[in-house]
Each structure stands twice: as structure tokens, then as C-alpha cells.
Amino acid sequence: MSILYYTLNNSVFSNFAFYSTASVVKMMGLSALTSLKRMSKDVFANPEDLSLAKNKSAVVVLNDPDVERVRRNHLNDIENIVPFVLVGLMYIGTNPDRDIALWHFRIFFISRVLHTLTYQLALPQPSRFITCAIGYLTTLSMAGRVLLTVRP
């Protein structure tokens, strides 16, 4: 009989489902924050969006520093959360220890929340680097387990 890893009855999968979904929702929040920042500053990237501007003499702006900070943070989330989700799905298939897997998922999520805070509050380096590196290393740890488990 085969083991069903990808079911909510498997605590590793259910924990992963929670933390990966929470990470994706956090990433989506940055998309909304970008829109809010654009609206609050009357900074729009497309001519058709100028109709939303409070100031009717607004022009297309592609380099507002506040909007760009949120966009760069969002891009960094995409670059880190997508690999976490993909590698995490493979990681679950290795049948990892429940507690070790849970800590991988928690550490990754917390690192991404802290990364966003350090980015948006413009805290001094190396705070943003450290928070990003922790999440990155967490994903690499899971990837290493996958590669060592399934190597031909």
C-alpha cells in the first residue's frame, strides 16, 4: 500500500499548506500595497490609469522611490516564495520528520515577514540581508534533502 503524503491527514502536508499559503497571501499583500502606494501618491505607470488620479495634471511616473521600494520587495518575494512552494512540495515526498519539516516551514515564513518589515521600514543592513538569507537557506536545506533522497 502506498503512503498518501499529499493529504491534510498528513501533518507535514497540512503544516506546509498553511505556511506556504500564508507566504503567498503575504506576497499578494505587497501587490495590494503597491496599488495603495500608487493611489496615495498619484503615481501611475500606465496612461489609462491617470483617470484614477486625484490630481488631474498627473503624468506617468516609472521611478517613484516609495512605489519602487514596494515593487522590489514584491519581486524579492516572488523570487523566494515560488521556489519555497515548489521545493516544499518535493520535500514532502521525502517523508521528512514532522517536527523538522514544521520548523523549516515556520522559519521560512517568519523570515519572509521580517524581510518585508525590514524592507518597508528601511532598516539598516544587514537586517534585510540576514532575513532574506535565512529563508533562502531554509529552502536550500529542503532542496538538499530532496536531492539526497532521490538521487539516481
C-alpha positions in Angstrom: 0.0 0.0 0.0 1.4 3.4 -0.9 1.6 6.3 1.5 -0.5 9.3 0.8 1.8 12.3 1.5 -0.4 15.0 -0.1 -3.4 14.8 2.1 -4.5 17.0 5.0 -4.3 13.9 7.2 -0.5 14.2 6.9 0.6 16.8 9.4 3.6 17.6 7.3 1.4 18.5 4.3 -1.1 20.3 6.4 1.6 22.4 8.0 3.1 23.1 4.6 -0.3 24.0 3.2 -0.7 26.6 6.0 2.7 28.2 5.8 3.0 28.2 2.0 -0.5 29.7 1.7 0.3 32.3 4.4 3.5 33.2 2.4 1.6 33.5 -0.8 -1.0 35.7 0.8 1.7 37.9 2.3 3.2 38.2 -1.2 -0.2 39.1 -2.6 -0.4 41.8 0.1 2.6 43.5 -1.4 0.8 43.7 -4.7 -2.1 45.5 -2.9 0.4 47.7 -1.1 1.9 48.7 -4.4 -1.5 49.8 -5.7 -2.3 51.7 -2.5 1.1 53.4 -2.6 0.4 54.4 -6.3 -3.1 55.7 -5.4 -1.9 57.7 -2.3 0.9 59.4 -4.3 -0.9 59.8 -7.6 1.9 57.8 -9.2 0.7 55.7 -12.2 2.8 53.6 -14.7 0.2 53.5 -17.4 -1.5 56.4 -19.2 -5.0 54.8 -18.9 -4.6 54.8 -15.1 -4.2 58.6 -14.9 -8.0 58.8 -14.9 -7.8 57.5 -11.3 -5.5 60.3 -10.2 -6.8 62.9 -7.7 -4.5 65.5 -9.4 -5.8 65.7 -13.0 -2.5 67.1 -14.2 -0.7 63.9 -13.1 1.7 62.2 -15.5 3.1 58.7 -16.0 5.9 58.1 -13.5 8.0 55.0 -13.5 10.6 55.8 -10.9 8.9 56.9 -7.7 11.2 55.7 -4.9 8.4 54.7 -2.5 6.5 52.7 -5.1 9.7 51.1 -6.4 10.6 50.0 -2.8 7.4 48.1 -2.5 7.8 46.7 -6.0 11.3 45.5 -5.3 10.1 43.9 -2.1 7.3 42.1 -4.1 9.8 40.9 -6.7 12.0 39.5 -3.9 9.0 37.6 -2.5 8.3 36.1 -5.9 12.0 35.1 -6.3 11.9 33.3 -2.9 8.3 32.2 -2.2 7.8 30.4 -5.6 10.9 28.2 -5.1 9.9 27.5 -1.5 6.5 26.3 -2.6 7.9 24.1 -5.4 10.8 22.7 -3.4 8.4 22.2 -0.4 6.1 20.0 -2.5 9.1 17.8 -3.4 10.3 17.9 0.2 7.0 16.5 1.5 7.5 13.5 -0.8 10.7 12.6 1.0 8.6 11.9 4.1 10.6 14.2 6.4 10.4 14.2 10.2 7.2 16.1 11.2 8.9 18.5 13.6 11.9 19.2 11.4 9.6 20.0 8.5 7.4 22.2 10.6 10.4 24.2 11.7 11.5 24.6 8.1 8.1 26.0 7.2 7.9 28.3 10.2 11.4 29.7 9.8 10.8 30.4 6.2 7.5 32.2 6.8 8.9 34.2 9.7 11.9 35.2 7.7 9.7 36.5 4.9 7.6 38.5 7.2 10.7 40.0 8.9 12.2 40.6 5.4 9.2 42.7 4.4 9.3 44.7 7.6 13.0 45.4 7.3 12.4 46.4 3.6 9.4 48.6 4.1 10.8 50.3 7.3 14.2 50.8 5.5 16.0 49.3 8.5 19.8 49.4 8.2 21.7 46.5 6.6 22.5 43.7 7.3 19.0 43.2 8.7 17.3 42.7 5.3 20.2 40.6 4.0 20.0 38.3 7.1 16.2 37.9 7.0 16.4 37.0 3.2 19.3 34.7 3.7 17.6 32.7 6.5 14.6 32.0 4.2 16.9 31.2 1.3 19.0 28.8 3.3 15.8 27.1 4.6 14.7 26.4 1.1 18.2 25.1 0.2 18.0 22.8 3.2 14.8 21.3 1.9 16.2 21.1 -1.6 19.3 19.3 -0.3 17.1 16.7 1.4 15.2 16.2 -1.8 18.3 15.8 -3.9 20.0 13.4 -1.5 16.8 11.3 -1.2 16.0 11.0 -4.9 19.5 10.9 -6.4 19.8 8.3 -9.1 
